[in-house]
Amino acid sequence: MARHAPRPARSRPPRPRPPRPRRPWVRRPWVRLGVLAAVALIAAAATLFFMHGQRRTPAPSSPAVASELAALLRQGTQDTSPSYWEKPSAALEAAAAGADDARFRALGALLVQDGFAGAVIDLGREMTGDWYNWSEQKCPRTEPRCYVLAWRHAVDAMRSVPGQHFRFLWTVFPGTAAAMDAWPGAAYVNLVGTDVYDWYGGPGNTYPHTASGQLDHDARWREILTQPGGLDWLARLSQLTGKPVAIPEWGLDFHSFGGKDDPAFITRMLAWLHAHHAIGVYWAVQHVANDPTLPPGPLLTGLGAYGGNPVAVNGFGLLVGGRVQYAEAFLSDQQPLSESSAQPVLTPWQHAGYQLILSVPLVPLTVSSYNGPHEPGDRPYQLADYPDVISAFRQGISGARS
């Protein structure tokens, strides 16, 4: 697998390194457990939120709920495992002390000014992986919850901006580190999520295969559901905290470790999103043709796409039979937050007709991006080349609307 130079702004976020194997949990000192229990109690006291016009009732606050939430957050590689902690990120430590508060306030003010006061902020995504400077594994051992502190500073700063009504999305990556050191508490989170791709799942980070050597899509789907940070985990987290679900990245994968042309994955994901009243953003960048106008079909509530620009999101909607509600954009991972770095990202979306989900780095990325091997032929797949996938999209969307 190759490493590449840091990606330019608004290109594909780095592909993750293959996840580390899970190791047995080793009990932490009683002080850490006490902190976790306190965080869990706070998280269980969820407030009322709205999702696609449906009212979400808060989860009851009780010792039983707090205990189950704490156990859920412990699933995955524990912070006591060998080689868990990496070299601390000085930028993350500084953010945990409030060094970037002014930058986040300025970003919030810019979003309100540009008409994005109601944007969903996917802040410090995939922190349970180890490939970003804001990974929870890059906190100092002496301050294992520095990610939480940095998150709270950023949220407080952006919420201090007059006129804002941002929603903050907390996104883990499945099958990686436990989230016990990364949960900032219900008061600081509006939506919870995970990223789902039809890749990996087999031995040695390959795709699962049947005994006859075929790609085993059923086995991969079971893992997507049941792994730590997977869809079953996320559904239970939503129930325990009262927070709606958003999947800011999901999609097919045609790499050597991907599920290739897998319409069942599309059908299953759309059914899961519908059953859980969740937002789902399909990773369509470089996989659809551009279209200059909004699709003429119905508004596809809860469905979104990342295409890199509005005309690509239009093209995705045209393929699947309507106008998606959400579009995702990424601020540059490599640059500190500023008007000069954010404004070029925001401007194309100001009159595009989509509700914005904005991915915001918690601190600048200074390590090399990891993009994985090239797709076969060095050419990204095109959804239009797979009519069975398009059919699965249209049928799944139609079923959700009926």
DRENTIVO-692774 format. One record per residue (C-alpha): residue number from 1; chain; x, y, z. Coordinates in nm, 4 decimals. Layout:
// DRENTIVO-692774
REC    i  ch         x         y         z
REC  NUM   A         X         Y         Z
...
***
This chain:
// DRENTIVO-692774
REC    i  ch         x         y         z
REC    1   A    0.0000    0.0000    0.0000
REC    2   A    0.1377    0.3375   -0.1015
REC    3   A    0.1648    0.6624    0.0822
REC    4   A    0.1185    0.9868   -0.1016
REC    5   A    0.1805    1.3561   -0.0427
REC    6   A   -0.0804    1.5428    0.1627
REC    7   A   -0.4032    1.5776   -0.0299
REC    8   A   -0.5176    1.9163   -0.1610
REC    9   A   -0.8198    2.0869   -0.0093
REC   10   A   -1.1552    1.9223   -0.0803
REC   11   A   -1.0105    1.6000   -0.2212
REC   12   A   -1.0729    1.2548   -0.0758
REC   13   A   -0.9816    1.2325    0.2935
REC   14   A   -0.7059    0.9808    0.3555
REC   15   A   -0.7917    0.6172    0.3370
REC   16   A   -0.7332    0.4589    0.6756
REC   17   A   -0.4482    0.2248    0.7472
REC   18   A   -0.5715   -0.1291    0.8055
REC   19   A   -0.7157   -0.1457    1.1558
REC   20   A   -0.5074   -0.2944    1.4335
REC   21   A   -0.6217   -0.6242    1.5812
REC   22   A   -0.8249   -0.6081    1.8986
REC   23   A   -0.6435   -0.6861    2.2200
REC   24   A   -0.7808   -0.7908    2.5579
REC   25   A   -0.8964   -0.5098    2.7825
REC   26   A   -0.6830   -0.4350    3.0855
REC   27   A   -0.8535   -0.2635    3.3779
REC   28   A   -0.7729    0.1047    3.4195
REC   29   A   -0.7203    0.2674    3.7618
REC   30   A   -1.0411    0.3452    3.9512
REC   31   A   -1.0004    0.7189    3.8856
REC   32   A   -1.0345    0.6696    3.5084
REC   33   A   -1.3403    0.4518    3.5564
REC   34   A   -1.4951    0.7165    3.7766
REC   35   A   -1.4433    0.9790    3.5085
REC   36   A   -1.5949    0.7505    3.2466
REC   37   A   -1.8973    0.6833    3.4646
REC   38   A   -1.9498    1.0548    3.5147
REC   39   A   -1.9281    1.1156    3.1416
REC   40   A   -2.1742    0.8353    3.0776
REC   41   A   -2.4224    0.9809    3.3272
REC   42   A   -2.4017    1.3163    3.1524
REC   43   A   -2.4445    1.1506    2.8134
REC   44   A   -2.7527    0.9604    2.9233
REC   45   A   -2.9311    1.2830    3.0151
REC   46   A   -3.0109    1.3670    2.6519
REC   47   A   -3.2338    1.6513    2.5421
REC   48   A   -3.4975    1.6750    2.2667
REC   49   A   -3.3785    1.6937    1.9095
REC   50   A   -3.5507    1.6873    1.5745
REC   51   A   -3.4680    1.4690    1.2772
REC   52   A   -3.6533    1.4873    0.9416
REC   53   A   -3.9511    1.6383    1.1239
REC   54   A   -3.9705    1.3566    1.3812
REC   55   A   -3.9287    1.4262    1.7509
REC   56   A   -3.6664    1.2201    1.9317
REC   57   A   -3.7443    1.1408    2.2925
REC   58   A   -3.4530    1.1589    2.5337
REC   59   A   -3.3072    0.8402    2.6750
REC   60   A   -3.3900    0.7909    3.0440
REC   61   A   -3.1142    0.8825    3.2860
REC   62   A   -3.0422    0.5912    3.5157
REC   63   A   -2.7477    0.3946    3.6525
REC   64   A   -2.8383    0.1073    3.4190
REC   65   A   -2.8276    0.3327    3.1119
REC   66   A   -2.5005    0.4902    3.2266
REC   67   A   -2.3464    0.1477    3.2796
REC   68   A   -2.4538    0.0218    2.9374
REC   69   A   -2.3269    0.3368    2.7684
REC   70   A   -1.9902    0.3022    2.9423
REC   71   A   -1.9659   -0.0605    2.8285
REC   72   A   -2.0560    0.0391    2.4723
REC   73   A   -1.7857    0.3058    2.4639
REC   74   A   -1.5280    0.0488    2.5800
REC   75   A   -1.5817   -0.1754    2.2760
REC   76   A   -1.2772   -0.1797    2.0488
REC   77   A   -0.9036   -0.1629    2.1135
REC   78   A   -0.8452   -0.0399    2.4690
REC   79   A   -0.6152    0.2451    2.5633
REC   80   A   -0.4191    0.0067    2.7847
REC   81   A   -0.3172   -0.2098    2.4890
REC   82   A    0.0503   -0.2196    2.3855
REC   83   A    0.1434    0.0411    2.1247
REC   84   A   -0.1943    0.2156    2.1654
REC   85   A   -0.0549    0.5591    2.2437
REC   86   A    0.1337    0.7348    1.9656
REC   87   A    0.3536    1.0425    1.9717
REC   88   A    0.1347    1.3181    2.1177
REC   89   A    0.0094    1.5909    1.8869
REC   90   A    0.1229    1.9291    2.0155
REC   91   A   -0.1545    2.0933    1.8134
REC   92   A   -0.4185    1.8744    1.9802
REC   93   A   -0.2783    1.9514    2.3252
REC   94   A   -0.2913    2.3222    2.2458
REC   95   A   -0.6496    2.2977    2.1188
REC   96   A   -0.7444    2.1176    2.4405
REC   97   A   -0.6189    2.4240    2.6289
REC   98   A   -0.8258    2.6617    2.4129
REC   99   A   -0.5558    2.7848    2.1745
REC  100   A   -0.7858    2.7606    1.8705
REC  101   A   -1.1024    2.9089    2.0220
REC  102   A   -1.0749    3.2330    1.8231
REC  103   A   -1.0381    3.0403    1.4959
REC  104   A   -1.3531    2.8377    1.5660
REC  105   A   -1.5485    3.1505    1.6605
REC  106   A   -1.4379    3.3109    1.3349
REC  107   A   -1.5443    3.0023    1.1399
REC  108   A   -1.8849    3.0084    1.3080
REC  109   A   -1.9266    3.3757    1.2230
REC  110   A   -1.8289    3.3109    0.8604
REC  111   A   -2.0817    3.0276    0.8315
REC  112   A   -2.3612    3.2476    0.9684
REC  113   A   -2.2588    3.5308    0.7364
REC  114   A   -2.2623    3.2989    0.4335
REC  115   A   -2.6045    3.1543    0.5111
REC  116   A   -2.4958    2.8293    0.6755
REC  117   A   -2.6167    2.8997    1.0298
REC  118   A   -2.7882    2.5589    1.0335
REC  119   A   -2.4980    2.3548    0.8970
REC  120   A   -2.4135    2.0138    1.0342
REC  121   A   -2.0522    2.0261    1.1558
REC  122   A   -1.8716    1.6916    1.1233
REC  123   A   -1.5997    1.7892    1.3682
REC  124   A   -1.2741    1.5958    1.4143
REC  125   A   -1.3997    1.2902    1.2269
REC  126   A   -1.2786    0.9305    1.2742
REC  127   A   -1.0928    1.0082    1.5953
REC  128   A   -1.0881    0.6390    1.6929
REC  129   A   -0.8485    0.5730    1.4043
REC  130   A   -0.4817    0.6693    1.4258
REC  131   A   -0.4377    0.8471    1.0912
REC  132   A   -0.5259    1.2062    1.1891
REC  133   A   -0.3451    1.4512    1.4161
REC  134   A   -0.6640    1.4766    1.6185
REC  135   A   -0.6796    1.1008    1.6839
REC  136   A   -0.7549    1.0194    2.0475
REC  137   A   -0.4411    0.8031    2.0359
REC  138   A   -0.2309    1.1176    1.9910
REC  139   A   -0.3254    1.2555    2.3324
REC  140   A   -0.0607    1.2439    2.6056
REC  141   A   -0.0897    0.9447    2.8363
REC  142   A   -0.1208    1.1928    3.1227
REC  143   A   -0.4222    1.3587    2.9567
REC  144   A   -0.6007    1.0791    2.7683
REC  145   A   -0.9125    1.2881    2.7205
REC  146   A   -0.7473    1.5819    2.5456
REC  147   A   -0.9603    1.5104    2.2352
REC  148   A   -1.2704    1.5664    2.4488
REC  149   A   -1.1340    1.8939    2.5820
REC  150   A   -1.0445    2.0163    2.2325
REC  151   A   -1.3902    1.9179    2.1026
REC  152   A   -1.5652    2.1054    2.3833
REC  153   A   -1.3582    2.4183    2.3235
REC  154   A   -1.4462    2.4118    1.9523
REC  155   A   -1.8182    2.3572    2.0150
REC  156   A   -1.8379    2.6254    2.2844
REC  157   A   -1.6601    2.8723    2.0568
REC  158   A   -1.8877    2.8087    1.7581
REC  159   A   -2.2032    2.8112    1.9713
REC  160   A   -2.1055    3.1531    2.1068
REC  161   A   -2.1686    3.3097    1.7636
REC  162   A   -2.4987    3.5037    1.7459
REC  163   A   -2.7527    3.3573    1.5037
REC  164   A   -2.6032    3.0093    1.4823
REC  165   A   -2.7956    2.6867    1.5234
REC  166   A   -2.5256    2.4400    1.4210
REC  167   A   -2.5577    2.0667    1.4801
REC  168   A   -2.2374    1.8878    1.5762
REC  169   A   -2.1807    1.5365    1.4424
REC  170   A   -1.9529    1.2987    1.6336
REC  171   A   -1.8178    1.0338    1.3916
REC  172   A   -1.6124    0.7267    1.4853
REC  173   A   -1.4487    0.4805    1.2474
REC  174   A   -1.5617    0.1177    1.2951
REC  175   A   -1.3374   -0.1627    1.4096
REC  176   A   -1.0719    0.0622    1.5616
REC  177   A   -1.0017    0.2050    1.9082
REC  178   A   -1.2637    0.2182    2.1794
REC  179   A   -1.4360    0.5563    2.2063
REC  180   A   -1.4144    0.5831    2.5856
REC  181   A   -1.1548    0.8611    2.5633
REC  182   A   -1.3365    1.0484    2.2865
REC  183   A   -1.6998    1.0877    2.3960
REC  184   A   -1.7473    1.4573    2.4850
REC  185   A   -2.0860    1.4147    2.6527
REC  186   A   -2.4417    1.4594    2.5286
REC  187   A   -2.4424    1.8337    2.5882
REC  188   A   -2.1720    1.8731    2.3223
REC  189   A   -2.3119    1.6363    2.0568
REC  190   A   -2.6218    1.6677    1.8365
REC  191   A   -2.5794    1.3665    1.6070
REC  192   A   -2.3756    1.0466    1.6229
REC  193   A   -2.2277    0.8590    1.3295
REC  194   A   -1.9824    0.6140    1.1796
REC  195   A   -1.8383    0.5728    0.8287
REC  196   A   -1.9339    0.2628    0.6300
REC  197   A   -1.7614    0.1304    0.3190
REC  198   A   -1.8017   -0.2054    0.1494
REC  199   A   -1.4357   -0.3000    0.2019
REC  200   A   -1.2020   -0.5103    0.4206
REC  201   A   -1.3606   -0.7585    0.6602
REC  202   A   -1.1562   -1.0672    0.5722
REC  203   A   -0.8242   -1.2015    0.7059
REC  204   A   -0.5242   -0.9791    0.6445
REC  205   A   -0.7510   -0.6846    0.5622
REC  206   A   -0.8916   -0.8505    0.2533
REC  207   A   -1.2575   -0.8826    0.1575
REC  208   A   -1.4360   -1.1930    0.2928
REC  209   A   -1.4690   -1.4834    0.0503
REC  210   A   -1.6936   -1.7874    0.0437
REC  211   A   -1.5558   -2.1427    0.0421
REC  212   A   -1.5883   -2.1405   -0.3384
REC  213   A   -1.3763   -1.8252   -0.3642
REC  214   A   -1.6527   -1.5729   -0.4354
REC  215   A   -1.6805   -1.2382   -0.2597
REC  216   A   -1.8905   -1.2978    0.0516
REC  217   A   -2.1126   -0.9911    0.0685
REC  218   A   -2.3301   -1.1470    0.3391
REC  219   A   -2.0323   -1.2014    0.5711
REC  220   A   -1.9135   -0.8456    0.5157
REC  221   A   -2.2579   -0.7066    0.5953
REC  222   A   -2.2693   -0.9037    0.9200
REC  223   A   -1.9392   -0.7449    1.0173
REC  224   A   -2.0624   -0.3966    0.9238
REC  225   A   -2.3487   -0.4548    1.1645
REC  226   A   -2.1677   -0.6209    1.4540
REC  227   A   -1.8126   -0.4784    1.4772
REC  228   A   -1.7290   -0.2175    1.7436
REC  229   A   -1.8337    0.1174    1.6029
REC  230   A   -2.0551   -0.0610    1.3480
REC  231   A   -2.4215   -0.0093    1.2733
REC  232   A   -2.5617   -0.2130    1.5636
REC  233   A   -2.3243   -0.0264    1.7975
REC  234   A   -2.4320    0.3064    1.6525
REC  235   A   -2.8016    0.2266    1.6802
REC  236   A   -2.7590    0.1420    2.0477
REC  237   A   -2.5552    0.4578    2.1073
REC  238   A   -2.8369    0.6585    1.9523
REC  239   A   -3.0916    0.4883    2.1774
REC  240   A   -2.8890    0.5393    2.4938
REC  241   A   -2.8103    0.9049    2.4279
REC  242   A   -3.1216    1.0157    2.2388
REC  243   A   -2.9037    1.1474    1.9541
REC  244   A   -3.0122    1.1017    1.5894
REC  245   A   -2.7818    0.9163    1.3494
REC  246   A   -2.5898    1.0483    1.0493
REC  247   A   -2.3575    0.8423    0.8274
REC  248   A   -2.1390    1.1113    0.6668
REC  249   A   -1.9538    0.8637    0.4442
REC  250   A   -2.0782    0.5400    0.2904
REC  251   A   -2.0225    0.3731   -0.0413
REC  252   A   -1.9106    0.0876   -0.2632
REC  253   A   -1.5431    0.0096   -0.3089
REC  254   A   -1.3676   -0.1299   -0.6150
REC  255   A   -1.0169   -0.1638   -0.4725
REC  256   A   -0.8580   -0.5068   -0.4356
REC  257   A   -0.9984   -0.5178   -0.0818
REC  258   A   -1.3477   -0.3963   -0.1798
REC  259   A   -1.6821   -0.5596   -0.2485
REC  260   A   -1.6950   -0.4311   -0.6088
REC  261   A   -2.0398   -0.4306   -0.7740
REC  262   A   -2.2550   -0.5088   -0.4685
REC  263   A   -2.6164   -0.3905   -0.5107
REC  264   A   -2.7132   -0.5762   -0.1924
REC  265   A   -2.4917   -0.3349    0.0023
REC  266   A   -2.6903   -0.0422   -0.1409
REC  267   A   -3.0227   -0.2099   -0.0622
REC  268   A   -2.9193   -0.2957    0.2927
REC  269   A   -2.7746    0.0460    0.3697
REC  270   A   -3.0786    0.2335    0.2408
REC  271   A   -3.3080    0.0061    0.4433
REC  272   A   -3.0978    0.0578    0.7560
REC  273   A   -3.0910    0.4353    0.7119
REC  274   A   -3.4669    0.4427    0.6652
REC  275   A   -3.5355    0.2177    0.9640
REC  276   A   -3.3223    0.4402    1.1893
REC  277   A   -3.4418    0.7767    1.0482
REC  278   A   -3.0778    0.8500    0.9692
REC  279   A   -2.8992    1.0871    0.7353
REC  280   A   -2.6827    0.9025    0.4829
REC  281   A   -2.4193    1.0724    0.2627
REC  282   A   -2.3007    0.8599   -0.0291
REC  283   A   -1.9365    0.9002   -0.1374
REC  284   A   -1.9940    0.9924   -0.5024
REC  285   A   -1.6870    1.2049   -0.5769
REC  286   A   -1.5394    1.1111   -0.9182
REC  287   A   -1.8092    0.8438   -0.9535
REC  288   A   -2.0826    1.0501   -1.1227
REC  289   A   -2.1099    1.2878   -1.4182
REC  290   A   -2.1574    1.6581   -1.3528
REC  291   A   -2.4936    1.8212   -1.4160
REC  292   A   -2.5424    2.1988   -1.4114
REC  293   A   -2.8997    2.1991   -1.2796
REC  294   A   -3.0801    2.0533   -0.9816
REC  295   A   -3.2496    1.7217   -1.0686
REC  296   A   -3.6222    1.7553   -1.1452
REC  297   A   -3.7287    1.4672   -0.9203
REC  298   A   -3.8603    1.4758   -0.5630
REC  299   A   -3.6625    1.5867   -0.2574
REC  300   A   -3.4913    1.2749   -0.1190
REC  301   A   -3.5194    1.3489    0.2528
REC  302   A   -3.2303    1.2291    0.4630
REC  303   A   -3.0165    1.1321    0.1641
REC  304   A   -2.6984    1.3180    0.0742
REC  305   A   -2.3864    1.2944   -0.1369
REC  306   A   -2.0263    1.4068   -0.1409
REC  307   A   -1.9269    1.4959   -0.4933
REC  308   A   -1.6672    1.7661   -0.4419
REC  309   A   -1.8904    2.0355   -0.5940
REC  310   A   -2.2624    2.1061   -0.6500
REC  311   A   -2.2732    1.9887   -1.0125
REC  312   A   -2.1481    1.6436   -0.9081
REC  313   A   -2.4107    1.6201   -0.6343
REC  314   A   -2.6678    1.7195   -0.8970
REC  315   A   -2.5368    1.4344   -1.1122
REC  316   A   -2.5769    1.1864   -0.8286
REC  317   A   -2.9359    1.2961   -0.7736
REC  318   A   -3.0107    1.2618   -1.1424
REC  319   A   -2.8889    0.9008   -1.1341
REC  320   A   -3.0878    0.7987   -0.8275
REC  321   A   -3.4064    0.9803   -0.9226
REC  322   A   -3.4379    1.3024   -0.7236
REC  323   A   -3.2711    1.5897   -0.5411
REC  324   A   -3.0813    1.4811   -0.2330
REC  325   A   -3.1322    1.6897    0.0798
REC  326   A   -2.7711    1.7031    0.2017
REC  327   A   -2.4353    1.7776    0.0426
REC  328   A   -2.1013    1.7402    0.2174
REC  329   A   -1.7961    1.9617    0.1886
REC  330   A   -1.4521    1.9347    0.3479
REC  331   A   -1.2404    2.2158    0.4829
REC  332   A   -0.8721    2.1629    0.4143
REC  333   A   -0.7137    1.9254    0.6636
REC  334   A   -0.3693    2.0745    0.6101
REC  335   A   -0.4450    2.4416    0.6739
REC  336   A   -0.5341    2.6174    1.0000
REC  337   A   -0.8925    2.7412    1.0103
REC  338   A   -0.9227    3.0839    0.8504
REC  339   A   -1.1517    3.2813    0.6228
REC  340   A   -0.9005    3.2512    0.3392
REC  341   A   -0.9025    2.8705    0.3583
REC  342   A   -1.2747    2.8259    0.4314
REC  343   A   -1.4381    3.0766    0.1984
REC  344   A   -1.3399    2.9013   -0.1293
REC  345   A   -1.4946    2.5817    0.0064
REC  346   A   -1.8183    2.7511    0.1148
REC  347   A   -1.8848    2.9806   -0.1798
REC  348   A   -1.9987    2.7156   -0.4335
REC  349   A   -2.2662    2.5931   -0.1897
REC  350   A   -2.4275    2.9259   -0.1020
REC  351   A   -2.7057    2.8997   -0.3615
REC  352   A   -2.6748    2.5330   -0.4548
REC  353   A   -3.0011    2.4214   -0.2921
REC  354   A   -2.8577    2.1699   -0.0471
REC  355   A   -2.8294    2.1543    0.3301
REC  356   A   -2.4595    2.1577    0.4114
REC  357   A   -2.2664    1.9008    0.6122
REC  358   A   -1.9230    2.0529    0.6680
REC  359   A   -1.6293    1.8383    0.7728
REC  360   A   -1.4048    2.0471    0.9976
REC  361   A   -1.0620    1.9288    1.1181
REC  362   A   -1.0105    1.9687    1.4911
REC  363   A   -0.6449    2.0628    1.4309
REC  364   A   -0.4398    2.0871    1.1082
REC  365   A   -0.3142    1.7618    0.9588
REC  366   A    0.0659    1.7418    0.9422
REC  367   A    0.1187    1.3733    0.8603
REC  368   A    0.1142    1.2260    0.5112
REC  369   A   -0.2289    1.1338    0.3791
REC  370   A   -0.2954    0.7642    0.3303
REC  371   A   -0.4966    0.6894    0.0177
REC  372   A   -0.4575    0.3158   -0.0325
REC  373   A   -0.3824    0.1516   -0.3679
REC  374   A   -0.5186    0.2926   -0.6899
REC  375   A   -0.8442    0.1566   -0.8216
REC  376   A   -0.8078   -0.0891   -1.1107
REC  377   A   -0.6884    0.0897   -1.4221
REC  378   A   -0.6274    0.4063   -1.2181
REC  379   A   -0.9808    0.5137   -1.3098
REC  380   A   -1.2520    0.5655   -1.0472
REC  381   A   -1.5614    0.3557   -1.1004
REC  382   A   -1.8683    0.5242   -1.2481
REC  383   A   -2.2054    0.4477   -1.0931
REC  384   A   -2.3700    0.4776   -1.4340
REC  385   A   -2.1725    0.1719   -1.5478
REC  386   A   -2.3562   -0.0475   -1.2946
REC  387   A   -2.7303   -0.0490   -1.3730
REC  388   A   -2.7952   -0.3056   -1.0989
REC  389   A   -2.6565   -0.0590   -0.8432
REC  390   A   -2.8647    0.2266   -0.9851
REC  391   A   -3.1699    0.0021   -0.9711
REC  392   A   -3.0941   -0.0838   -0.6084
REC  393   A   -3.0702    0.2876   -0.5290
REC  394   A   -3.3985    0.3721   -0.6967
REC  395   A   -3.5870    0.0794   -0.5492
REC  396   A   -3.4501    0.1462   -0.2029
REC  397   A   -3.5398    0.5131   -0.2209
REC  398   A   -3.8846    0.4346   -0.3569
REC  399   A   -3.9435    0.1835   -0.0780
REC  400   A   -3.8438    0.4380    0.1843
REC  401   A   -4.0862    0.6937    0.0430
REC  402   A   -4.3832    0.4566    0.0208
***
